[in-house]
Amino acid sequence: MVFFFFFFFVYVISNSVSMYVLSLPRLFLYFFFFDTLNPFLGCLIDITPLVPVLSRQYMVHGPGSKKGKDRKSLEEKKTDLHII
C-alpha cells in the first residue's frame, strides 16, 4: 500500500513536471528493471523520449529534405534526366 502511494506520487509529480519525459510504462521499467540491472541503463531510458523527436527533426530538416528552393518540379526532374 505504501509502495503504491509512493509509485503514484512519483508518477503524478513527474507528469506535472514533464508529461512527455516520463510515462507509466517507462516508470515501471525504470523501477523494476533498469535500476536493478545497471544504473547506466537507467540513465539511457531518460534519453529514449528524445529519440523520435530528434529523428523527426532530422527527417524534416536533414539532408534530402524538400524545402524551399531545393524543391524541384516534375518537369525539372524530367529535364535533368534527359540531360544525363
C-alpha positions in Angstrom: 0.0 0.0 0.0 2.8 2.4 0.9 4.7 1.4 -2.3 1.5 2.1 -4.4 1.2 5.6 -2.9 4.9 6.3 -3.5 4.7 5.0 -7.1 1.6 7.1 -7.8 3.1 10.2 -6.1 6.3 9.9 -8.2 4.2 9.3 -11.4 2.0 12.4 -10.8 4.9 14.7 -9.9 6.9 13.5 -12.9 4.0 14.1 -15.2 3.3 17.5 -13.8 7.0 18.4 -14.4 7.1 17.0 -18.0 4.3 14.9 -19.4 6.5 13.7 -22.3 9.6 12.7 -20.4 8.0 10.1 -18.1 5.1 7.8 -18.6 3.7 4.9 -16.6 5.4 2.1 -18.5 8.7 3.8 -18.5 8.5 4.5 -14.8 7.6 0.8 -14.2 10.6 -0.3 -16.3 12.8 2.2 -14.6 11.9 1.0 -11.1 11.7 -2.8 -11.7 14.2 -3.5 -14.4 16.7 -0.8 -15.3 17.8 0.2 -11.8 18.3 -3.4 -10.8 20.1 -4.4 -14.0 22.5 -1.5 -14.5 22.5 2.2 -13.4 23.8 3.2 -16.8 20.7 1.7 -18.5 18.7 3.8 -16.1 20.3 6.8 -17.5 19.7 5.6 -21.0 16.0 5.3 -20.5 15.8 9.0 -19.7 17.1 9.8 -23.2 14.6 7.5 -25.0 11.8 10.1 -25.4 14.2 12.4 -27.3 14.9 9.8 -30.0 11.7 10.1 -32.0 11.9 13.9 -31.6 15.5 14.0 -32.9 14.8 11.6 -35.8 11.7 13.6 -36.8 13.7 16.8 -36.8 16.3 15.1 -39.0 13.7 13.8 -41.4 12.1 17.3 -41.7 15.3 19.4 -41.9 18.0 16.9 -42.7 19.8 16.2 -46.0 17.4 15.4 -48.8 14.5 17.3 -47.3 12.3 19.0 -49.9 12.2 22.5 -48.5 12.2 25.9 -50.1 14.4 26.3 -53.2 15.6 22.7 -53.1 12.2 21.5 -54.3 12.1 20.7 -58.0 9.1 20.4 -60.1 8.3 17.2 -62.1 9.3 18.9 -65.3 12.7 19.9 -64.0 13.4 16.4 -62.8 12.5 15.1 -66.3 14.8 17.6 -68.0 17.6 16.6 -65.6 17.2 13.0 -66.6 17.3 13.9 -70.3 20.5 16.0 -69.9 22.2 13.0 -68.3 
